[in-house]
């Protein structure tokens, strides 16, 4: 397994400075990009790109880091962390409500029918936006936890595994809510 931290000259810790990571990535890709007449090969460029994609995403970064440390996160189905269960239920309700409204919009056969649904559409948008805000706040808090456990690394592998699971749920919810927000904006 390639150590993406070493490839991009980053310390092997859970939290990375995104600006420093981006700067190193751009410098190294300029030196290896095949179209720029650089000395690097297409494979080197692709590997740098993959390393950057992994290290910029907290969930993927933690998965890679834990794998390098010999403690890969479990791929078995895990339950929703207890402190996220209320949000899990709220997102389920939001999704159900938004999908119901979207179903009505699709079933509306004319412009008048669609315009009569505007109040419900606005309500669904607001509910989705509220859930998106909650997920963003939890994502920011999880990033702060990453920063905090980096100072005690690698003694905090257990905490990193828990954060990996948290980022997995938050990432799925972000994608789900973003898709609903997009559909409701059409």
HUCORCOR-V586787 format. One record per residue. RES is the residue in one letter. SS is DSSP state (alpha for helix, beta for strand, coil for the rest). PHI is phi in whole degrees, 0 to 359 (none if undefined). NEAR is the number of other ideal C-beta (glycine too) atoms within 12 Angstrom. Layout:
BEGIN
res->RES ss->SS phi->PHI near->NEAR
res->RES ss->SS phi->PHI near->NEAR
END
This chain:
BEGIN
res->X ss->coil phi->none near->19
res->X ss->coil phi->285 near->19
res->X ss->coil phi->274 near->20
res->X ss->alpha phi->292 near->33
res->X ss->alpha phi->296 near->29
res->X ss->alpha phi->294 near->20
res->X ss->alpha phi->300 near->29
res->X ss->coil phi->254 near->36
res->X ss->coil phi->53 near->21
res->X ss->coil phi->247 near->32
res->X ss->coil phi->292 near->22
res->X ss->coil phi->274 near->27
res->X ss->coil phi->221 near->29
res->X ss->coil phi->293 near->43
res->X ss->coil phi->251 near->32
res->X ss->coil phi->233 near->36
res->X ss->coil phi->286 near->19
res->X ss->alpha phi->295 near->21
res->X ss->alpha phi->291 near->11
res->X ss->alpha phi->294 near->18
res->X ss->alpha phi->299 near->31
res->X ss->alpha phi->297 near->19
res->X ss->alpha phi->297 near->18
res->X ss->alpha phi->297 near->28
res->X ss->alpha phi->300 near->32
res->X ss->alpha phi->296 near->19
res->X ss->alpha phi->298 near->18
res->X ss->alpha phi->290 near->28
res->X ss->alpha phi->289 near->28
res->X ss->alpha phi->297 near->19
res->X ss->alpha phi->282 near->19
res->X ss->alpha phi->240 near->27
res->X ss->coil phi->294 near->22
res->X ss->alpha phi->298 near->19
res->X ss->alpha phi->286 near->11
res->X ss->alpha phi->270 near->13
res->X ss->coil phi->72 near->10
res->X ss->coil phi->285 near->18
res->X ss->coil phi->281 near->13
res->X ss->coil phi->283 near->21
res->X ss->coil phi->264 near->14
res->X ss->alpha phi->299 near->15
res->X ss->alpha phi->295 near->13
res->X ss->alpha phi->297 near->21
res->X ss->alpha phi->298 near->25
res->X ss->alpha phi->297 near->19
res->X ss->alpha phi->293 near->25
res->X ss->alpha phi->297 near->34
res->X ss->alpha phi->298 near->25
res->X ss->alpha phi->297 near->23
res->X ss->alpha phi->299 near->33
res->X ss->alpha phi->295 near->32
res->X ss->alpha phi->301 near->20
res->X ss->alpha phi->290 near->31
res->X ss->alpha phi->286 near->40
res->X ss->alpha phi->280 near->25
res->X ss->coil phi->262 near->28
res->X ss->alpha phi->304 near->37
res->X ss->alpha phi->295 near->33
res->X ss->alpha phi->293 near->25
res->X ss->alpha phi->298 near->37
res->X ss->alpha phi->296 near->43
res->X ss->alpha phi->300 near->30
res->X ss->alpha phi->294 near->37
res->X ss->alpha phi->298 near->41
res->X ss->alpha phi->296 near->32
res->X ss->alpha phi->294 near->26
res->X ss->alpha phi->297 near->28
res->X ss->coil phi->277 near->26
res->X ss->coil phi->82 near->11
res->X ss->coil phi->230 near->20
res->X ss->coil phi->299 near->19
res->X ss->coil phi->297 near->28
res->X ss->coil phi->293 near->16
res->X ss->coil phi->268 near->12
res->X ss->coil phi->291 near->8
res->X ss->coil phi->300 near->8
res->X ss->coil phi->243 near->17
res->X ss->coil phi->285 near->12
res->X ss->coil phi->295 near->22
res->X ss->coil phi->306 near->22
res->X ss->alpha phi->302 near->14
res->X ss->alpha phi->284 near->17
res->X ss->alpha phi->253 near->28
res->X ss->alpha phi->296 near->14
res->X ss->alpha phi->297 near->16
res->X ss->alpha phi->294 near->31
res->X ss->alpha phi->303 near->26
res->X ss->alpha phi->294 near->16
res->X ss->alpha phi->296 near->25
res->X ss->alpha phi->293 near->32
res->X ss->alpha phi->299 near->21
res->X ss->alpha phi->295 near->19
res->X ss->alpha phi->299 near->33
res->X ss->alpha phi->297 near->28
res->X ss->alpha phi->298 near->20
res->X ss->alpha phi->296 near->26
res->X ss->alpha phi->297 near->37
res->X ss->alpha phi->295 near->22
res->X ss->alpha phi->296 near->22
res->X ss->alpha phi->295 near->31
res->X ss->alpha phi->297 near->28
res->X ss->alpha phi->297 near->17
res->X ss->alpha phi->295 near->23
res->X ss->alpha phi->297 near->26
res->X ss->alpha phi->295 near->15
res->X ss->alpha phi->281 near->13
res->X ss->coil phi->295 near->19
res->X ss->coil phi->267 near->11
res->X ss->coil phi->213 near->11
res->X ss->alpha phi->297 near->11
res->X ss->alpha phi->297 near->10
res->X ss->alpha phi->300 near->15
res->X ss->alpha phi->291 near->20
res->X ss->alpha phi->292 near->14
res->X ss->coil phi->291 near->16
res->X ss->coil phi->267 near->25
res->X ss->alpha phi->303 near->19
res->X ss->alpha phi->298 near->14
res->X ss->alpha phi->293 near->24
res->X ss->alpha phi->296 near->29
res->X ss->alpha phi->298 near->17
res->X ss->alpha phi->299 near->20
res->X ss->alpha phi->295 near->33
res->X ss->alpha phi->300 near->28
res->X ss->alpha phi->296 near->21
res->X ss->alpha phi->295 near->30
res->X ss->alpha phi->296 near->37
res->X ss->alpha phi->298 near->22
res->X ss->alpha phi->296 near->23
res->X ss->alpha phi->293 near->35
res->X ss->alpha phi->300 near->31
res->X ss->alpha phi->298 near->21
res->X ss->alpha phi->298 near->26
res->X ss->alpha phi->294 near->33
res->X ss->alpha phi->300 near->21
res->X ss->alpha phi->297 near->17
res->X ss->alpha phi->293 near->30
res->X ss->alpha phi->295 near->30
res->X ss->alpha phi->297 near->18
res->X ss->alpha phi->296 near->21
res->X ss->alpha phi->294 near->35
res->X ss->alpha phi->296 near->28
res->X ss->alpha phi->294 near->18
res->X ss->alpha phi->296 near->28
res->X ss->alpha phi->301 near->34
res->X ss->alpha phi->300 near->22
res->X ss->alpha phi->293 near->19
res->X ss->alpha phi->282 near->28
res->X ss->alpha phi->297 near->28
res->X ss->coil phi->290 near->16
res->X ss->coil phi->255 near->18
res->X ss->coil phi->287 near->27
res->X ss->coil phi->264 near->22
res->X ss->coil phi->293 near->14
res->X ss->coil phi->251 near->26
res->X ss->alpha phi->299 near->26
res->X ss->alpha phi->299 near->19
res->X ss->alpha phi->294 near->26
res->X ss->alpha phi->294 near->39
res->X ss->alpha phi->297 near->28
res->X ss->alpha phi->295 near->27
res->X ss->alpha phi->294 near->38
res->X ss->alpha phi->301 near->38
res->X ss->alpha phi->297 near->32
res->X ss->alpha phi->298 near->36
res->X ss->alpha phi->297 near->35
res->X ss->alpha phi->297 near->30
res->X ss->alpha phi->293 near->30
res->X ss->alpha phi->297 near->37
res->X ss->alpha phi->295 near->25
res->X ss->alpha phi->297 near->23
res->X ss->alpha phi->294 near->33
res->X ss->alpha phi->300 near->30
res->X ss->alpha phi->299 near->19
res->X ss->alpha phi->298 near->26
res->X ss->alpha phi->290 near->34
res->X ss->alpha phi->298 near->21
res->X ss->alpha phi->295 near->20
res->X ss->alpha phi->296 near->33
res->X ss->alpha phi->299 near->28
res->X ss->alpha phi->297 near->16
res->X ss->alpha phi->298 near->22
res->X ss->alpha phi->285 near->32
res->X ss->alpha phi->272 near->17
res->X ss->coil phi->281 near->13
END
